[in-house]
């Protein structure tokens, strides 16, 4: 396709900053750039009709790391690295709440609860015994001891008798959040062009060259915020895609469950939303198949989600599934996100490790700051 004079003049000439990806990181990057350079021409490109990846497909957890996740991270990272990452997640959520307001993102604070399977009693006891240590480690971030134990007051079945609760974890409405971010872009006159597939990003004479399936144009600087899809554009071997499968029930009368919940070392997660249960996870059942950029569901994971829904979460209720979907995360051997300059004109903010809601707004801001 050849761009008309009008198309080129209106969108693709004199572009100062191009952001690839209209998810949480990409939009926050563009907003930060506009705040710092109010006269700049900024363009956001998105390959999908809606943000692809995970930004509109995740569970909407405002979480910072369950007890078992932090203990696992401490086996591969130093205390300083783990604390710094949790602090980034906390600061990211605070920035998002400040930027848009709690009402605009549907933020609710009901706590985050970790459940433990009956067949892993030793692991359960280890996590319980670690609570004082974890609280000492995390108290400087949260200004209080975040972890407490609670009895099984929601009546889940086939789990250990206590939850480990993070008192400051919350939940939000991802649809409201993304609509608010898009509206902010409209207000700041930052165009988002959907349905534009970027095939390649290179640099020539200090300027970014963006090649799409239909046309090519120049941008003084390019910011890649495609997370799980980053390896395709930037050949980053340290970022691997990870598919997350999710389902949601039909409305449930008198649903009393409130909060966000992690189960089996965080590989499963569920929450209440609009009198429904949203439930996802299970990629540990088939890591190899779930390392993909292809959306979809598999019987092995969907069957397990349904089994746990009916035997653990709602064991005495008849519920029906209304919808299923999947999202693509960006993960790697290291938990810390990659925010770096790739060349003189190209930058990236990727590998959010399934914590895009918590990290996204902060990583977007950090990505924009690389333009200095």
ZIPEGI-V647829 format. One record per residue. N is the residue number from 1. SS is DSSP state (hx for helix, st for strand, lp for the rest). PSI is psi in degrees with one decimal (999 if undefined). Layout:
n/ss/psi
N/SS/PSI
N/SS/PSI
//
This chain:
n/ss/psi
1/lp/133.4
2/lp/131.3
3/lp/138.8
4/lp/168.1
5/hx/-42.9
6/hx/-41.8
7/hx/-46.1
8/hx/-45.7
9/hx/-41.3
10/hx/-34.7
11/hx/-32.5
12/hx/15.5
13/lp/145.3
14/lp/43.9
15/lp/122.8
16/lp/-49.2
17/st/128.3
18/st/127.6
19/st/126.2
20/st/113.2
21/lp/120.9
22/lp/30.0
23/lp/-162.5
24/hx/-45.3
25/hx/-48.2
26/hx/-47.3
27/hx/-39.5
28/hx/-32.9
29/hx/-47.4
30/hx/-41.2
31/hx/-44.1
32/hx/-39.2
33/hx/-42.2
34/hx/-36.3
35/hx/-37.4
36/hx/-35.6
37/lp/75.6
38/lp/-23.3
39/lp/2.4
40/lp/153.8
41/lp/115.7
42/st/139.4
43/st/133.2
44/st/128.3
45/st/135.0
46/st/127.9
47/lp/-24.8
48/lp/170.6
49/lp/-35.2
50/lp/168.7
51/lp/123.6
52/lp/175.0
53/lp/-115.7
54/lp/-9.0
55/lp/-34.4
56/lp/13.7
57/lp/-0.1
58/lp/-174.9
59/lp/-7.7
60/lp/37.8
61/st/127.4
62/st/76.1
63/lp/159.8
64/lp/-3.9
65/lp/116.7
66/lp/169.2
67/hx/-46.9
68/hx/-34.9
69/hx/-43.1
70/hx/-40.9
71/hx/-39.6
72/hx/-42.7
73/hx/-34.8
74/hx/-16.1
75/lp/-19.6
76/lp/-9.0
77/lp/158.8
78/lp/162.9
79/hx/-42.4
80/hx/-42.5
81/hx/-42.4
82/hx/-44.9
83/hx/-41.7
84/hx/-39.2
85/hx/-42.8
86/hx/-39.4
87/hx/-38.3
88/hx/-42.0
89/hx/-44.9
90/hx/-48.7
91/hx/-33.6
92/hx/-44.2
93/hx/-40.4
94/hx/-38.7
95/hx/-43.0
96/hx/-43.6
97/hx/-39.8
98/hx/-39.1
99/hx/-42.8
100/hx/-24.8
101/lp/144.7
102/hx/-38.0
103/hx/-39.9
104/hx/-23.8
105/hx/2.6
106/lp/34.9
107/lp/132.6
108/st/140.9
109/lp/100.3
110/lp/2.6
111/lp/155.9
112/st/128.4
113/st/131.9
114/st/127.4
115/st/153.0
116/lp/133.4
117/st/150.2
118/lp/-30.5
119/lp/3.7
120/lp/61.4
121/hx/-36.8
122/hx/-41.5
123/hx/-40.1
124/hx/-47.2
125/hx/-38.2
126/hx/-43.9
127/hx/-41.1
128/hx/-45.2
129/hx/-22.2
130/lp/-6.7
131/hx/-47.8
132/hx/-40.9
133/hx/-46.3
134/hx/-38.0
135/hx/-40.3
136/hx/-37.4
137/hx/-38.5
138/hx/-15.3
139/hx/-38.9
140/hx/-27.6
141/hx/-47.1
142/hx/-4.9
143/lp/19.7
144/lp/165.6
145/lp/114.5
146/lp/-31.4
147/st/129.5
148/st/165.8
149/st/149.4
150/st/148.0
151/st/167.9
152/lp/67.1
153/lp/-9.4
154/lp/-4.4
155/lp/32.7
156/lp/154.4
157/lp/157.0
158/lp/36.8
159/st/165.0
160/lp/160.7
161/lp/-20.1
162/st/149.1
163/st/156.3
164/st/115.1
165/st/131.4
166/st/111.7
167/lp/-20.6
168/lp/5.5
169/lp/145.6
170/st/-165.1
171/st/156.9
172/lp/169.0
173/lp/107.6
174/hx/-36.8
175/hx/-46.5
176/hx/-43.2
177/hx/-48.0
178/hx/-36.6
179/hx/-40.3
180/hx/-39.5
181/hx/-42.1
182/hx/-42.0
183/hx/-36.2
184/hx/-38.6
185/hx/-43.5
186/hx/-45.9
187/hx/-36.2
188/lp/5.7
189/lp/46.1
190/lp/107.4
191/st/140.3
192/st/118.1
193/st/113.8
194/st/159.1
195/lp/22.0
196/lp/108.9
197/lp/113.0
198/st/123.1
199/st/-32.6
200/st/145.9
201/st/120.3
202/st/-179.8
203/st/138.9
204/st/121.1
205/lp/40.7
206/lp/9.7
207/st/141.6
208/st/135.2
209/st/118.7
210/st/117.8
211/st/121.0
212/st/178.9
213/lp/-18.8
214/lp/-25.9
215/lp/175.6
216/st/143.7
217/st/172.3
218/st/150.6
219/st/137.2
220/lp/-39.1
221/st/147.4
222/st/134.2
223/st/116.9
224/st/118.7
225/lp/51.2
226/lp/6.5
227/hx/-106.2
228/hx/-16.9
229/hx/5.1
230/hx/-32.3
231/hx/-26.1
232/hx/-40.1
233/hx/-39.5
234/hx/0.4
235/lp/42.7
236/lp/104.2
237/lp/-17.1
238/lp/-1.5
239/lp/120.2
240/st/139.6
241/st/148.7
242/st/115.2
243/st/138.4
244/st/122.5
245/st/139.7
246/st/149.4
247/st/161.8
248/st/142.7
249/st/169.4
250/lp/164.8
251/lp/140.8
252/lp/121.8
253/lp/133.3
254/lp/37.1
255/lp/122.6
256/lp/-3.6
257/lp/127.9
258/lp/129.5
259/lp/179.9
260/st/144.5
261/st/137.7
262/st/146.3
263/st/144.4
264/lp/62.0
265/lp/27.7
266/lp/0.5
267/lp/-16.6
268/st/147.7
269/st/143.3
270/st/166.1
271/st/167.6
272/st/147.1
273/st/122.0
274/lp/46.1
275/lp/28.3
276/st/167.5
277/st/123.6
278/st/129.3
279/st/129.7
280/st/173.3
281/st/-156.8
282/lp/8.0
283/hx/-15.4
284/hx/-13.6
285/hx/-22.2
286/lp/68.6
287/hx/-42.7
288/hx/-46.7
289/hx/-35.2
290/hx/-3.8
291/lp/76.3
292/lp/156.5
293/lp/12.2
294/lp/126.0
295/lp/152.4
296/lp/180.0
297/lp/157.5
298/lp/146.0
299/hx/-38.9
300/hx/-40.1
301/hx/-44.3
302/hx/-39.3
303/hx/-38.8
304/hx/-39.9
305/hx/-44.0
306/hx/-40.1
307/hx/-48.2
308/hx/-34.7
309/hx/-43.5
310/hx/-21.3
311/hx/-20.5
312/hx/-53.7
313/hx/-48.8
314/lp/65.9
315/lp/-20.9
316/lp/22.1
317/lp/146.6
318/lp/114.2
319/lp/152.6
320/lp/149.4
321/st/130.9
322/st/-36.5
323/st/148.5
324/st/147.7
325/st/-179.1
326/st/159.4
327/st/162.2
328/st/117.0
329/st/170.5
330/st/119.3
331/st/176.1
332/lp/179.1
333/lp/-32.1
334/lp/143.8
335/lp/-24.8
336/lp/139.7
337/lp/157.8
338/st/114.0
339/st/104.8
340/st/165.0
341/st/122.4
342/lp/-38.2
343/lp/-172.4
344/lp/-31.3
345/lp/-0.6
346/st/134.8
347/st/160.7
348/st/149.1
349/st/98.6
350/st/-176.5
351/lp/68.0
352/lp/-1.6
353/lp/34.0
354/lp/6.9
355/lp/34.8
356/hx/-35.7
357/hx/-45.4
358/hx/-39.5
359/hx/-24.5
360/hx/-48.0
361/hx/-37.2
362/hx/-41.7
363/hx/-37.1
364/hx/-42.9
365/hx/-45.0
366/hx/-38.1
367/hx/-44.8
368/hx/-34.1
369/hx/-18.0
370/lp/-14.4
371/lp/-8.3
372/lp/999
//
